[in-house]
């Protein structure tokens, strides 16, 4: 191998272990599945940074006749140049999927295949566009994600890093919603309003919260750090930190049996929960 190529590979490994692992996994896929060689090269191996690979994949996933894919790609890169910290959020989310989703064996899988990851990273770009005053383009990206990925996140919503949205179909997050770092959400979750009120009207989710499939959290209420929302619950009141709520309407059924349910993806309610009330 040419000396300059060896040096470049070494720099990747030293400074970006996430990207180094993604590239290694891409090379393994190309060797095992030659039919995917072109797709893997275009999506990963032709790029020098994880940021570039993600921007390329998002632009292709949301490709639409009304918006030139090259212009979309260029816009994504402009957002990255304006806020380099976006790349750190990409990495935190990618690692979150690999650590929490039992169906995800490799870092490359969310980047290539998972619509929850694609929807979330597109939201991160749309959120920057919204804050920069480019609201129409941000709303257009939201509409594309809703159409192609069945995920509807308003570009004004504020979402922390290290988020995992498993399966993702039917996710709805409203304009004034806030989601803290290291939360996990399953499909069918709604962070919505409770009527047609104006202003600050959506939930504020703390850090490390686990929200089960189909849960609805409605109104300008707070969910404390490391709380657990059971699948199918309808939450209309504040939830204290490290508590589990369940039911329609949801009620407190006890303290969590684990400190960080969003990281362990622990959704089971046992008698131990009630004993810790």
N, C-alpha and C positions, 0 to 999 in steps of 0.2 A: 504494500500500500504506500502511496506517496506520502512523504513526510508531513506535508501541510494537511493532508486528510487525517493522518493520525493525530496531529495536534488539535484539529477541530473536534474530533471525536472525544479526545481527552478533556477539552474545555467543556463540552456538553456534560460529560459525566461528573466533572468536578463542581460545576455551577448549577446544574439543573438535573438532579437525579430523576425527577418525574418524567421529563422529556426524554432522557436517556432510556428509561424503561419502556416508554411508549414506542420509541423507535425500535428497540430490540424486539418487542412484541410484534410490531409491524413486519419486521424482517422474517420472523417465524411464520406469520400468516402467509406471506408471499411465497415462502419455501414450501409450505404445506398445501396451499391452495393457489396454484398458478393462475386459475381463472380469475382470481381477485387481484392479481398483480397490478393491473392498471389502476384499479380503484385504490389500492393501498398506497401506491406510489403517489397518485394525485392527492390523496387525503393526508398522508403523513410524510413519506420518505422524500418528497420533493421540497419539503419546507425545512427551514433552519431553526424555527422556534415553535414551541407549543402554541403560542398565540396565533401564529400564522396558520397552523393546521386547523385550529378551532374556527377561525374566521372563514377559512375555505369551506369547511364542512357545513357551517351554518348557512353560508351563502348558497351552497348547492342544495341543502335540505329545504330552503325556503324559496328556491328558484321559481319565478313567476313571470309571465309574459309582460306584465305591466311595469316591471322594474328590472332593468338590466343587471344581470348577475355580477358583471365586472364593476359596475357602479356601487352595488351593494357591498361587494368585497372591499372596495376602496373606502367606503364610508366606515365600515367596521375598523379598518386600519387607522383612519383618522381619529376615531374614538380611542383606540389603544394608544396612539401617540400622545393624545391629550391627557390620558390618565393611565400611566404604566401599571399602577396598582391593580388594574383590572386583571392582569395576568396572574397575580397572586390569588385572586378570587377563583379564576378558572382552575388553578391547581388545587386549592382547598376543596372545591366541589368534586373534582375528579377523584381525589383521595377519599373523600367521604363515601362516594359510591363504592369504591373498591373495598373499603373497610366494613360497610354496613349492609350491602346487598349480597345475600348469600348466592344469588345467581350470577354475580359479577366476579369472575376469576382473574381478570386482567385490567390494568388501567386503561388500555386502549378501547375497551368495550363501550363505555359511555360516550367517548369521543366519536366513535363510528356509528353506533347503533341506537343509543337510548334517547328517546324523544324528551324525557324529563330533563336530561342534561342539556339537550339542544334548546329546549324552551327556556330554561333558566339562564343560560348564557346569552341568548338573544335578549331576554329581559334586561340583563345587566348592561348590554349595549344600549337598548332602548331607554333605560333609565338615565344614562349619561346624556343621550340626545335630548330627552325631556328637560333635564336640568340646564342644558345649554340653550334652551329656547326653541329647539327644533321639534316641536310637539307633533306636527303632522307626520313627520317621518317616524317618530316614535310610535304613534298610534297606528301607522300603517304596518310597522313590524309586529305590533301586538295583534293586528287582524290576521296577518299571515300565520303567526304561530297558532292562533285560535283555529284557523281554517285547516292547516296542515297537520298540527300536532295535538289538537283538542285540549289545549291548555290556554287559559285566559288570565293573564297577569297584567294589570294596568301598569303602564310605564312609570307612574309616579310612586308606586309601592316601593318601600324600602326593605331590602332583603340582605341579611348578613351573609357571611362566608361559611363554607363548610356545610352547605345545605344538600340534603339528598331527597329527591322527589321520586319515589318508586312507582313505576308503571305510568303514573302522571295523567292518564285520561281523566278528564272532568275536573281538573284543578281550576279553581277560580279564586283570585286574590284581588281585592278591591283597591281603589285609588289611594286611600289613606292608611292602608294596612302596613304594619311593621312586623318583620320576622327577624328574630335575633340569630346570632351565630349558632352553628352546629345543631340545627333543627332537622327533624326527619318528618316528611309528609308522605302519606300514601294516596292512592288514586281517589278521586271523588271528593276531596277536601274543599270546603268553601270558607274563605275568610271574607265575609260579606257584611253589608249593611242590614239594618233591621227595618228599613222603610225608605221613604224618599227624602229623608232629612239631608241637609246640606252640611258642608264643612267636614270636620274630623268625625268620621262615622264608622270606621272599620277597626277590627281587633288589633291589639298590640301583643305580639307573641314574644315571650322572653327567650333566653338562651337555652339550648339543649332540650327543647320541648319535642315530645313524640306525639304526632297527631295521626290517629288511625284512619283506615279507609272509610270514606263516606261521612266523616265528621263535619258538622257545620258549626262554625263559630261566628256569631252574628252580633253586630253593633260595636260601639266604641268601648270595648271591655278589655281587661288585661288578663293574660295567662302568664303566670309566674315561671321563673326559671326552672327547668327540669321537671315541669309538670307532664302529665300523661293524659291524653284525651282518647278515650276508648272509641273503637270503630262504631260508626253509626250514631254517635252522640250529637245532640243539638245543644250547644253551649250558649247561654244567654246572660250569664253573670260572670264576674271575675273568678279566676281560679288561682288559688294560692300556690306558691312555689312547692315543688316536690310532692304534689298531691295528684291522685288519680280521680278523674270524673268520668261518669258514664250515664247513659240513659237519655230519654226524651221527655221533658228537658233534663239536661245533665245535672247530676248531684255528686257531691264528694263521697267517694266510697273508700277513702283511706289514703295513707301515705304510700309512696312508691316502695316497692321491694328492692329497687336498685336506684343508685344515685343519679345515673345519667341514662334514662330510658331511650333517648334519641340515638345514643351511640350503640347500645346493645340491641336496639329494636325490640325491646321487651314489651309485648302487648298483652300479656296474660294477667288476669286478675285471679288471685288466690285468696284463701282465707287469711294468709299472713298480712295482706293489705289491710283488712278490717281490724286485725289485732294491733295495728300500728296507728290507729286513729288518735 
